[in-house]
Amino acid sequence: MPLKKHLKELLYIFLFAAIFLAAPVVEAQGQTSGNTFSQSIETKHSTIRYDSINVLKKLDGKLDYSPGEWSLGKLFSASGSEGPIASVKKKVDALFERAQEILGMRGKVKKVIINICANQRELHDAYYRITGRQCRIRAWYIFRTNRIFINVNDVHEGMLAHEMAHSIIDHYLMVPPPRTTAEILARYVDAHLYE
């Protein structure tokens, strides 16, 4: 009986892998030449790449997520006293850890690279260089290189947590799920971020 159960599990793994490998995968064809991402910062769970401190400041302003840090003292303290680098690091790591919690996929996973484009044109140019197709999405994640691309002018906590969820799912599970399944899980993270 245990052999039958083991064979059944192997069959499920094989089918799961076959479905995933049959799905079209976006492959990176190299670095995006128009986006230099000349600066980067390391966080506990990510590497954030950007072109200028102004882009990072804008990202800091767009992300309003720091659970467990709300207090009456914070209300009256000088806002932004820690600077955009420290603030973004805290927010991004808090979002990553919240996504892990929602998914029930805690633990050490590969660091994700977050490329912050300065505007929609840069985001669309990067997408075209990587895929050879026109961009019709607001942000995306590439499995092969474990990279997220976002437009700093069009980002919010839920969107970034959604893209991080893709990375967590793909690198937590031994075999990444089909894209449709991963998308459902990532949307679940976005929808339940503040619960």
PyMOL commands that set and color helices and strands:
alter all, ss='L'
color gray80, all
select helices_A, chain A and resi 2-22+53-62+72-76+84-103+120-131+152-154+157-172+179-191
alter helices_A, ss='H'
color red, helices_A
select strands_A, chain A and resi 39-42+46-50+112-117+139-142+147-151
alter strands_A, ss='S'
color yellow, strands_A
deselect
rebuild
show_as cartoon
